[in-house]
Amino acid sequence: MRVDLQKSATTDGLTGLLERVAPGLSDAAPPSNRRWQRRRWTVVGVAIGLLAILLTLIGVTTSRSAGGALDPRSAGENGSRALAQLLQARGIAVSRGTNAGPGTTVLVPFPEALTDRATRELLTSGADVVLIAPGGLTDLQLSVDGSISVRTRSPGCDLAPALVAGASRLGGFQYSSANTAVSCYDGALLALPAGTLPGSGKITVVGSPDLLTNKRLDQQGNAALAIGLLSERPKLTWFTARRTSSGASLTDLLPKAIPWALLQLGIALVVVAAWRGRRLGPVVTEPLPVVVRAAETVLGRARLYAAAHARSTAAEAIRAGSRARLAALVHLDPAAPPEALITSVASRAGGEPAAIAALLYASGGYRPPGAGAGPSESDVALVGLADELDRLEKHVREGSHR
């Protein structure tokens, strides 16, 4: 049985497999760590460059957009850093917070962020209060008469800061009050004297924030007017309450630097993932510790088939090997359809196509000589099948040499 099995397709298949693999045993692919050593400096350089860009963008955007609109730290167009620096140059102590009291001027950029109680406490704290574009205030009997365009306007009043500043860009809300007040710039600036409310200092209402911004501060008399309103006391508190609204999203409340920082961080993470991620390279072959002869492998598999009584599997392996060799003899592709192989083999060997089909593909109820109920019922039938396939190959080979 061993001799016959060596003629089977298993011998051919395993021998061919070893022959295909053997040439590559000595040509092992370079280890992954060797490839990494060649590329690491490039990757490190790219990572350092991206990190430098990230830090630069974070620093620039943070410094330019810290605090947002009307913030004394912001150098953006809508920030107020320029005004804060001018006030500090005049000896005014500018601070951000909520401190209020006598001897202090409190600038409230967003009055709508305060509750009615907080507004009342601030107005009666004894500090001079400058409110930017508030709505109507009941305690001050202050009402909004309408809105006017922001443009260059003349003071039209005898308020000292307005006389010094002259024409300025004002507009927005237009105010009036039942209390004694000085109306300037067509009602876009209203000044109420100290004592309007019990314990209150001077209260000034400005209809538009434009004159406080970096973009508009140098236009007309905006700088002079803003400095005049905010420098009458040695201390200036820049009220830190921020404007909120029910329709504001989370991104609207974040500093402008955060989206840029997150974008750069995402790019850095992608680069790191591409750098450190697992990548499938070519198969790395290794030399075998021992050389196993093909015949020994075939015999070992034959013993396994025998122990498992897998005669049908062995018969199909024999047929598969024979079909591959016959296809090569008749110059057909191994994947050629069965009809083409049967026709070619029959023309070379001179046999009946039906008999050859039964022999090669176990069709038509073929039974080898000595078989019982089927072609794989005994070792004798398996040996007979191998013999008949050998004879068929011999006839085809002889027919090819004619």
VENJOGI-V762401 format. One record per pair of residues at least 12 apart in sequence whose ideal C-beta (glycine too) atoms are under 6 Angstrom apart, sorted by sequence separation. I is the first residue (numbers start at 0). J is the second residue. D is the distance in whole Angstrom. If there is no record, write none. Layout:
I/J/D, I/J/D
//
This chain:
63/75/6, 71/83/4, 174/186/6, 153/166/5, 173/186/4, 178/191/6, 190/203/5, 367/380/5, 210/224/6, 211/225/6, 326/340/6, 329/343/4, 341/355/5, 369/383/5, 151/166/5, 169/184/4, 174/189/4, 189/204/4, 210/225/5, 341/356/5, 368/383/5, 367/383/4, 151/168/6, 152/169/5, 170/187/5, 178/195/5, 188/205/5, 367/384/4, 169/187/4, 119/138/6, 149/168/6, 187/206/4, 325/344/5, 110/130/5, 150/170/6, 105/126/5, 149/170/3, 99/121/6, 148/170/5, 161/183/5, 103/126/4, 104/127/5, 105/128/5, 106/129/5, 107/130/5, 108/131/5, 110/133/4, 147/170/5, 158/181/5, 100/124/6, 101/125/4, 99/124/4, 100/125/6, 156/181/5, 158/183/5, 203/228/6, 100/126/6, 146/172/6, 147/173/5, 99/126/4, 156/183/4, 145/173/5, 143/172/5, 144/173/5, 154/183/5, 174/204/5, 144/175/5, 152/184/4, 158/190/5, 142/175/6, 152/185/6, 172/206/4, 141/176/5, 171/206/4, 140/176/5, 171/207/3, 140/177/4, 170/207/5, 322/359/6, 140/178/6, 169/207/6, 69/108/4, 132/171/6, 132/172/6, 168/209/6, 318/359/6, 348/394/4, 168/215/6, 348/395/5, 347/395/5, 168/218/6, 348/398/6, 168/219/5, 344/395/6, 347/398/4, 167/219/5, 166/219/5, 167/220/4, 168/221/6, 166/220/6, 167/221/5, 165/220/5, 164/220/3, 167/224/5, 149/207/5, 164/223/4, 149/209/5, 163/223/6, 164/224/4, 314/375/5, 160/224/6, 163/227/6, 311/375/4, 310/375/4, 160/227/3, 314/381/6, 321/388/4, 328/395/5, 151/219/5, 160/228/5, 317/385/5, 328/396/6, 314/384/6, 325/395/6, 310/381/5, 328/399/6, 123/196/5, 125/198/6, 127/200/4, 122/196/6, 126/200/5, 127/201/4, 128/202/5, 129/203/5, 130/204/5, 131/205/5, 132/206/6, 123/198/4, 125/200/6, 123/199/5, 122/199/5, 131/208/5, 129/228/6, 127/232/6, 104/229/6, 113/240/6, 104/232/4, 112/240/4, 82/211/6, 103/232/6, 112/241/6, 102/232/6, 112/242/5, 103/234/5, 104/235/5, 105/236/5, 106/237/5, 107/238/4, 79/211/5, 81/213/5, 103/236/6, 105/238/6, 109/242/4, 82/216/6, 77/212/5, 78/213/5, 81/216/5, 76/213/6, 76/214/4, 98/236/5, 69/208/6, 91/230/5, 96/236/6, 89/230/6, 69/211/6, 92/234/5, 93/235/5, 94/236/6, 95/237/5, 82/225/6, 96/239/6, 91/235/5, 95/239/5, 71/237/5, 64/254/6, 64/255/4, 64/256/6, 61/256/4, 60/256/4, 60/259/5, 56/259/5, 57/260/5, 56/263/6, 53/263/4, 49/267/6, 42/274/5, 28/281/5, 28/283/5, 27/284/6, 24/284/6, 23/284/5, 24/286/5, 17/293/6, 14/293/4, 13/293/5, 13/296/5, 10/297/5, 9/297/5, 9/300/6, 5/297/6, 1/298/6, 4/301/5, 9/316/5, 8/316/5, 12/320/6, 7/316/6, 8/317/5, 11/320/5, 7/317/4, 8/319/5, 8/320/2, 7/320/6, 0/378/6, 7/385/6, 3/382/5, 6/385/6, 3/385/4, 6/389/6
//
